């Protein structure tokens, strides 16, 4: 997806939608106030000890820091770059990837919040689009309409050769994180077992001992389940990308993003199908909306498939199924 250079950057395809979502992600939500009575009840009603004051005060402090961090990361940048996006169009600038930083038009920038897989797209395409001045600017990358905040830096890193696009990089990262967490919980469970063998609990302490075991076993079970799901997704998705004609329904992304995005598509043989994308990224939604194309890895089939943007590291799971009164996808594919 490339931006229109004849319009202000704010009016170019999905830039305004990305900006609105950045504002929404940093906005204070009333649902967070539910924790105030929880901590207040703990402090004022239960006659707390010193440790209760420490726990409750620490929880409130972490909540305040988290809210301020989200405002600093999203809303502050959205307010700052909006005048630049409205002042003029995107400017195409040759760019190279130098370590964790980007050299665009002879200026070194650090992209705030951009994952490594997204920055590597610059190394493959050799260009970016800029809006702003030489000190702080908004940067747009091929395949995405999101304006990434960029701050000027004095030095660049070592130029790197980007690897191939990995559309499952989030799943691989989640798998690694959950693997490490699973090892930590396994060590904690082993420590509990050793402690129980060395010093068995008294009859009146069985409830406390079972509670400690539950504190470890329950998270360990949840982590193991999610880890297996990541591993299955990494192993099952493979194949070449096939593009089909498609369209998506009008959904709202400013409220945190919809859980499911419905749409319609037509297979190469003329079979109309419906699909539902689970946790659809905004870039993928905008790509389908503006281009009327859906890229499916391995080809359409009656099963969970991976859909995404072939030239950009964004993907999501989707379910394709034929409309009522039509033949199954497998029969149409064989034909």
Residue pairs with C-beta under 8 A, 6 or more apart in sequence:
1 13
1 14
1 142
1 143
1 144
1 145
1 283
1 286
1 287
1 290
1 291
1 309
2 142
3 9
3 12
3 13
3 15
3 89
3 90
3 129
3 140
3 145
4 11
4 12
4 13
4 89
4 90
5 89
5 90
5 91
5 92
6 89
7 89
8 85
8 86
8 87
8 88
8 89
9 15
9 84
9 85
9 86
9 88
9 89
9 90
9 129
9 131
9 138
9 140
9 147
10 16
10 19
10 82
10 85
10 86
12 89
12 90
12 145
13 145
13 286
13 290
14 145
14 146
14 282
14 283
14 286
14 289
14 290
15 85
15 140
15 145
15 146
15 147
17 145
17 253
17 254
17 282
17 286
18 145
18 146
18 147
18 282
19 78
19 81
19 82
19 85
19 147
20 253
20 254
21 253
21 254
21 257
21 282
22 74
22 75
22 77
22 78
23 74
23 75
23 78
23 79
23 254
24 254
24 255
24 256
25 70
25 74
25 75
25 256
26 70
26 71
26 72
26 73
26 74
26 75
26 76
26 78
27 71
27 75
28 67
28 71
32 63
32 67
35 59
35 60
35 63
36 60
39 56
39 59
39 60
42 48
42 52
42 55
42 56
43 52
43 53
43 56
46 52
48 56
73 112
73 113
77 112
77 149
80 136
80 149
81 131
81 132
81 136
81 137
81 138
81 147
81 149
84 131
84 132
84 133
84 137
84 138
85 131
85 138
85 147
87 131
88 131
89 131
90 129
90 130
90 131
90 140
91 129
91 130
91 131
92 127
92 128
92 129
93 104
93 105
93 127
93 128
93 129
93 130
94 104
94 105
94 126
94 127
95 102
95 103
95 104
95 105
95 122
95 126
95 127
95 128
96 102
96 103
96 122
96 123
96 126
96 159
97 103
97 119
97 120
97 122
97 123
97 159
97 160
97 162
98 108
98 156
98 157
98 158
98 159
98 160
99 156
99 157
99 158
99 159
99 160
100 110
100 116
100 119
100 157
101 108
101 109
101 110
101 111
101 153
101 156
101 157
102 108
102 109
102 110
102 111
102 119
102 122
102 128
102 139
102 150
103 109
103 156
104 128
104 130
104 139
104 150
105 130
107 134
107 152
108 152
108 153
108 154
108 155
108 156
109 137
109 139
109 150
109 151
109 152
109 153
110 150
110 151
110 153
111 118
111 119
111 139
111 148
111 149
111 150
112 148
112 149
112 150
112 151
113 148
113 149
114 141
114 148
115 169
115 313
117 165
117 166
117 169
117 313
118 141
118 144
118 148
118 312
118 313
120 162
120 163
120 165
120 313
121 141
121 142
121 143
121 144
121 162
121 165
121 311
121 312
121 313
122 128
122 141
123 160
123 161
123 162
124 162
124 165
124 311
125 141
125 142
127 142
128 139
128 140
128 141
129 139
129 140
129 141
130 137
130 138
130 139
130 140
130 150
131 137
131 138
131 140
131 147
132 138
132 150
134 152
135 151
135 152
136 149
136 150
136 151
136 152
137 149
137 150
137 152
138 147
138 148
138 149
138 150
139 147
139 148
139 149
139 150
140 146
140 147
140 148
141 148
141 312
142 311
142 312
143 283
143 287
143 309
143 311
143 312
143 314
144 283
144 312
144 314
145 282
145 283
145 286
146 282
146 283
165 310
165 311
165 312
165 313
166 172
166 313
167 237
167 297
167 306
167 308
167 313
167 314
167 315
168 233
168 234
168 237
168 306
168 315
169 313
171 230
171 233
171 234
172 230
172 234
174 226
174 230
175 227
175 230
175 231
175 234
178 223
178 226
178 227
178 230
179 227
181 223
182 220
182 223
182 224
182 227
185 216
185 219
185 220
185 223
186 220
188 216
189 213
189 216
189 217
189 220
192 212
192 213
192 216
196 209
201 208
201 209
233 317
236 304
237 297
237 298
237 306
238 297
238 298
239 297
239 298
239 299
240 297
240 298
240 299
241 295
241 296
241 297
241 308
241 310
242 295
242 296
242 297
242 298
242 299
242 300
243 293
243 294
243 295
243 296
244 265
244 266
244 267
244 268
244 293
244 294
244 296
244 300
245 265
245 266
245 292
245 293
245 294
246 263
246 264
246 265
246 266
246 275
246 288
246 292
246 293
246 294
247 263
247 264
247 265
247 288
247 289
247 292
248 261
248 262
248 263
248 277
248 280
248 285
248 288
248 289
249 261
249 262
249 263
251 258
251 261
251 285
252 258
253 282
253 285
257 279
257 280
257 282
258 280
259 278
259 279
260 276
260 277
260 278
260 280
261 276
261 277
261 280
261 285
262 274
262 275
262 276
263 274
263 275
263 276
263 277
263 288
263 294
264 272
264 273
264 274
264 275
265 272
265 273
265 274
265 275
265 294
265 300
265 320
266 272
266 273
267 273
267 300
267 329
267 332
269 332
269 333
269 335
271 322
271 326
271 327
271 329
271 332
272 322
272 323
272 326
273 300
273 320
273 321
273 322
273 323
273 326
273 329
274 320
274 321
274 322
274 323
275 294
275 307
275 318
275 319
275 320
275 321
276 318
276 319
277 284
277 285
277 307
277 316
277 317
277 318
278 316
278 317
278 318
278 319
279 316
279 317
280 316
281 314
281 316
283 309
283 312
283 314
284 307
284 308
284 309
284 314
284 315
284 316
287 293
287 309
288 294
294 307
295 307
295 308
295 309
295 310
296 305
296 306
296 307
296 318
296 320
297 305
297 306
297 307
297 308
297 315
298 305
298 306
299 333
300 320
300 329
300 333
301 320
301 329
301 330
301 333
302 320
302 321
302 322
302 328
302 329
302 330
303 319
303 320
304 317
304 318
304 319
305 317
305 318
305 319
305 320
306 315
306 316
306 317
306 318
307 315
307 316
307 317
307 318
308 314
308 315
308 316
309 315
320 329
321 329
322 328
322 329
322 332
